[in-house]
Amino acid sequence: MTTRPIFYIFLIFLFLVFNQHAAAKVYKCRDNSGKVLYKNSPCPENQKSETVINTDRSGAEYDKSYYYENENYEQTKNIINVKKISSGERVNLNKYVTKNKITAFLFYADWCQSCEKIRPRVEKIARDSDKIILRKIDITEFESPVTDQYKIKSIPYFFIYDEGGDLAVKGSTNNALNYLNNNI
């Protein structure tokens, strides 16, 4: 009688271990044109398939965002239009500038009331437009490494790069919103 509960506990343990491992699987699917799609469910039968394990990302993120790359793996497109890239630490903005897209960097803080008013508006613009990518930098405090790096003295503060990767707007909310609204 006492072995039965232990057996059931052991079965639950095995289920949890194997179920967790299955959720960590990532599939690399290549269609006939050479484009690659990474996802956490098996590839369609008409696509070449390869199982990839990636411990840096959760399985849920693969359901929400897709990474496409051409046959030579030279170009990667992330269709997440709004993403936080820093929480006070130094960051290289050039690494996040996306060619052929307007890339807006918003420096903000959760405790900033002006930021709380503008952030939803800018996020909506980015989500509604295929031309605009928004990268958010939470400065956390004015003495953080990222504020020192970019000489941020007030927030919200913007750096906006045009489709060619050149700096188009630097500074206030009004200039940033005008630029984004005129280029949607």
C-alpha positions as CSV (number, residue, x, y, z in Angstrom):
1,M,0.0,0.0,0.0
2,T,2.8,2.5,0.8
3,T,4.6,1.9,-2.5
4,R,1.6,3.1,-4.6
5,P,1.9,6.8,-3.5
6,I,5.6,6.7,-4.1
7,F,5.1,5.3,-7.6
8,Y,2.6,8.0,-8.4
9,I,5.0,10.7,-7.1
10,F,7.7,9.2,-9.3
11,L,5.5,9.2,-12.4
12,I,4.6,12.9,-11.7
13,F,8.3,13.7,-11.4
14,L,9.1,12.0,-14.7
15,F,6.2,13.8,-16.4
16,L,7.4,17.1,-15.2
17,V,11.1,16.5,-16.1
18,F,10.2,15.2,-19.6
19,N,7.6,17.8,-20.2
20,Q,10.0,20.6,-19.3
21,H,12.6,19.2,-21.7
22,A,10.1,19.0,-24.5
23,A,9.2,22.7,-24.1
24,A,12.8,23.6,-24.5
25,K,13.0,22.1,-28.0
26,V,13.3,24.6,-30.8
27,Y,12.8,23.6,-34.4
28,K,14.6,25.2,-37.3
29,C,12.3,25.0,-40.4
30,R,13.6,25.9,-43.9
31,D,11.1,26.5,-46.7
32,N,11.8,26.1,-50.5
33,S,13.0,29.8,-50.8
34,G,15.7,29.2,-48.2
35,K,14.1,31.3,-45.5
36,V,14.4,29.9,-42.0
37,L,11.7,30.0,-39.2
38,Y,12.6,29.1,-35.6
39,K,9.7,27.9,-33.5
40,N,8.8,25.6,-30.7
41,S,6.5,23.3,-32.6
42,P,7.5,20.8,-35.3
43,C,8.0,22.0,-38.9
44,P,5.4,21.4,-41.6
45,E,6.1,18.2,-43.7
46,N,7.0,20.2,-46.8
47,Q,9.9,22.0,-45.0
48,K,13.3,20.8,-44.1
49,S,13.6,20.4,-40.3
50,E,16.3,20.4,-37.7
51,T,16.0,20.4,-33.9
52,V,17.9,23.2,-32.2
53,I,18.1,23.6,-28.4
54,N,18.5,27.2,-27.3
55,T,18.7,27.8,-23.6
56,D,18.8,31.6,-23.9
57,R,15.1,31.9,-24.8
58,S,11.9,30.4,-23.4
59,G,9.6,28.4,-25.6
60,A,6.8,31.0,-25.2
61,E,8.9,33.6,-26.9
62,Y,9.2,31.5,-30.0
63,D,5.4,31.5,-30.3
64,K,5.4,35.3,-30.3
65,S,8.4,36.3,-32.4
66,Y,9.9,34.8,-35.5
67,Y,13.4,35.1,-36.8
68,Y,13.8,34.9,-40.6
69,E,17.1,34.6,-42.3
70,N,18.2,34.2,-45.9
71,E,20.0,31.1,-47.2
72,N,23.4,32.7,-46.4
73,Y,22.4,33.7,-42.9
74,E,23.5,37.3,-43.6
75,Q,20.2,39.1,-42.8
76,T,18.0,38.5,-39.8
77,K,14.7,40.2,-39.2
78,N,13.1,40.4,-35.8
79,I,9.4,41.4,-36.1
80,I,9.1,42.5,-32.5
81,N,8.5,46.2,-33.0
82,V,8.8,47.2,-29.3
83,K,11.5,45.8,-27.0
84,K,13.3,46.9,-23.9
85,I,17.1,46.7,-24.4
86,S,18.6,48.1,-21.2
87,S,17.8,48.6,-17.5
88,G,20.4,51.3,-16.7
89,E,23.5,49.4,-18.1
90,R,25.5,50.8,-21.0
91,V,24.2,49.9,-24.4
92,N,25.5,50.3,-28.0
93,L,22.6,51.9,-29.9
94,N,24.3,51.1,-33.3
95,K,23.9,47.4,-32.5
96,Y,20.1,47.9,-32.5
97,V,19.6,50.2,-35.5
98,T,17.6,48.3,-38.1
99,K,18.3,49.2,-41.7
100,N,15.3,50.0,-43.9
101,K,13.3,50.8,-40.7
102,I,13.0,53.9,-38.6
103,T,14.6,52.9,-35.2
104,A,13.5,55.0,-32.2
105,F,15.3,54.7,-28.9
106,L,13.3,56.0,-25.9
107,F,15.1,56.7,-22.7
108,Y,12.6,56.6,-19.8
109,A,12.1,55.5,-16.2
110,D,9.2,53.8,-14.5
111,W,9.0,56.6,-11.9
112,C,8.8,59.4,-14.5
113,Q,5.2,60.7,-14.9
114,S,6.0,62.3,-18.3
115,C,7.4,59.0,-19.5
116,E,4.3,57.2,-18.4
117,K,2.2,59.5,-20.6
118,I,4.4,59.3,-23.7
119,R,5.5,55.7,-23.6
120,P,2.1,54.1,-24.5
121,R,1.7,56.6,-27.4
122,V,5.1,55.8,-28.9
123,E,4.6,52.0,-28.3
124,K,1.3,52.2,-30.2
125,I,2.9,54.1,-33.1
126,A,5.6,51.4,-33.4
127,R,3.2,48.5,-33.1
128,D,0.8,49.9,-35.7
129,S,3.6,50.6,-38.3
130,D,5.8,48.2,-40.2
131,K,8.3,51.0,-40.7
132,I,9.1,51.8,-37.1
133,I,11.1,49.8,-34.5
134,L,11.1,51.1,-30.9
135,R,13.9,50.2,-28.4
136,K,13.3,51.2,-24.8
137,I,16.1,52.1,-22.4
138,D,15.0,52.2,-18.7
139,I,17.6,54.5,-17.2
140,T,16.4,53.4,-13.7
141,E,18.1,56.5,-12.2
142,F,20.0,59.5,-13.4
143,E,23.4,58.2,-12.1
144,S,23.1,55.0,-14.2
145,P,25.9,54.0,-16.7
146,V,23.6,54.5,-19.7
147,T,22.7,58.1,-18.7
148,D,26.4,58.9,-18.3
149,Q,27.2,57.2,-21.7
150,Y,24.6,59.3,-23.7
151,K,24.6,62.4,-21.5
152,I,20.9,62.1,-20.7
153,K,19.9,65.1,-18.5
154,S,16.1,64.8,-18.8
155,I,13.6,62.1,-19.7
156,P,11.7,61.1,-21.8
157,Y,14.5,61.5,-24.3
158,F,14.8,60.1,-27.9
159,F,17.4,59.1,-30.4
160,I,15.7,58.3,-33.8
161,Y,17.6,56.9,-36.7
162,D,16.1,57.0,-40.2
163,E,15.9,54.1,-42.7
164,G,19.4,54.6,-43.8
165,G,20.8,54.3,-40.2
166,D,21.6,58.0,-39.8
167,L,20.6,60.0,-36.7
168,A,17.5,62.0,-37.6
169,V,16.2,63.2,-34.2
170,K,17.8,63.6,-30.9
171,G,16.0,65.2,-27.9
172,S,12.5,66.1,-26.9
173,T,9.2,64.3,-27.1
174,N,7.6,66.9,-29.5
175,N,10.3,66.5,-32.1
176,A,10.2,62.7,-31.8
177,L,6.5,62.5,-32.2
178,N,6.4,64.9,-35.1
179,Y,9.1,62.9,-36.9
180,L,7.4,59.5,-36.2
181,N,3.9,60.7,-37.2
182,N,5.3,62.3,-40.4
183,N,7.0,59.0,-41.4
184,I,4.4,56.4,-40.6
